[in-house]
Amino acid sequence: MSDENDIAEEVTTNDEAEGPVCGERLAEARRKLQISVFEIAKELHLDDFKVRALESNEFDVIGAPVFAKGHLKKYAQLVKVDEADVLADY
C-alpha cells in the first residue's frame, strides 16, 4: 500500500515540474536586465501584486485568460524573451 502512495507522490511531483514556466522565465529575464517589478507594472498598467502573480504563474489573479495572455506577451517583449515560447508555456 505504501508503494502505491509513493508512486502517486512521484507522479504529482513530476506533473508539477512540467507545469507552466512562463512566469519564472519572465522573472528571470527581468532580473538579468535589472528591471524592477515596479517598472514592469508601470509598462503593463498593472499593480505590483499582479506582476508578481504573473511571475508566479497565478494567472487567475489577472482575470480572463485573454488578459493574462496579453500581459504575458507584452511582458515578454519588455524583457526580450520570445513571446511565442512564453505563450506556448501558458
C-alpha positions in Angstrom: 0.0 0.0 0.0 2.8 2.4 0.8 4.4 1.7 -2.6 1.2 2.9 -4.3 1.3 6.1 -2.2 5.0 6.7 -3.1 4.2 6.2 -6.8 1.3 8.7 -6.6 3.5 11.2 -4.8 6.2 10.9 -7.5 3.6 11.4 -10.3 2.3 14.5 -8.6 5.8 15.9 -8.2 6.7 15.2 -11.8 3.4 16.9 -13.0 4.2 20.0 -11.0 7.7 20.2 -12.5 6.2 20.1 -16.0 3.7 22.9 -15.3 3.9 26.4 -16.8 7.2 28.0 -16.5 6.5 31.2 -18.5 6.3 33.4 -15.3 9.6 32.1 -14.0 11.2 32.7 -17.4 9.9 36.3 -17.4 11.0 37.0 -13.9 14.5 35.6 -14.6 14.8 37.8 -17.7 13.6 40.8 -15.8 16.2 40.3 -13.1 19.0 39.8 -15.7 18.1 43.1 -17.3 17.9 44.7 -13.8 14.4 45.9 -14.3 12.2 46.3 -11.2 8.7 44.8 -10.7 7.5 48.4 -10.4 8.9 49.3 -13.9 7.2 46.3 -15.4 3.9 47.1 -13.6 4.1 50.7 -14.9 4.6 49.5 -18.5 1.8 46.9 -18.2 -0.6 49.2 -16.4 -0.9 46.7 -13.5 -0.3 46.6 -9.8 2.9 45.2 -8.5 0.8 42.4 -7.0 -0.5 41.3 -10.4 3.0 41.4 -11.9 4.2 39.1 -9.1 1.2 36.9 -9.8 2.2 36.6 -13.5 5.7 35.7 -12.4 4.3 33.0 -10.1 2.0 31.6 -12.8 -1.1 32.6 -10.8 -3.0 33.7 -13.8 -6.4 33.6 -12.2 -5.5 36.8 -10.3 -5.3 38.6 -13.7 -8.8 37.6 -14.7 -9.9 36.1 -18.1 -7.2 34.1 -19.9 -7.2 36.7 -22.8 -6.0 39.3 -20.4 -3.3 37.1 -18.9 -2.0 36.2 -22.4 -2.0 39.8 -23.4 0.1 40.8 -20.4 2.4 37.8 -20.8 3.0 38.8 -24.4 3.8 42.4 -23.6 5.9 41.4 -20.6 7.9 39.1 -22.9 8.5 42.0 -25.3 9.7 44.2 -22.5 12.3 41.7 -21.2 13.3 40.5 -24.7 12.0 36.9 -24.4 10.4 35.1 -27.3 6.7 35.7 -26.8 5.7 32.6 -28.7 7.6 30.4 -26.3 6.1 32.2 -23.3 2.6 31.8 -24.7 3.3 28.1 -25.5 4.2 27.6 -21.9 0.9 29.2 -20.8 
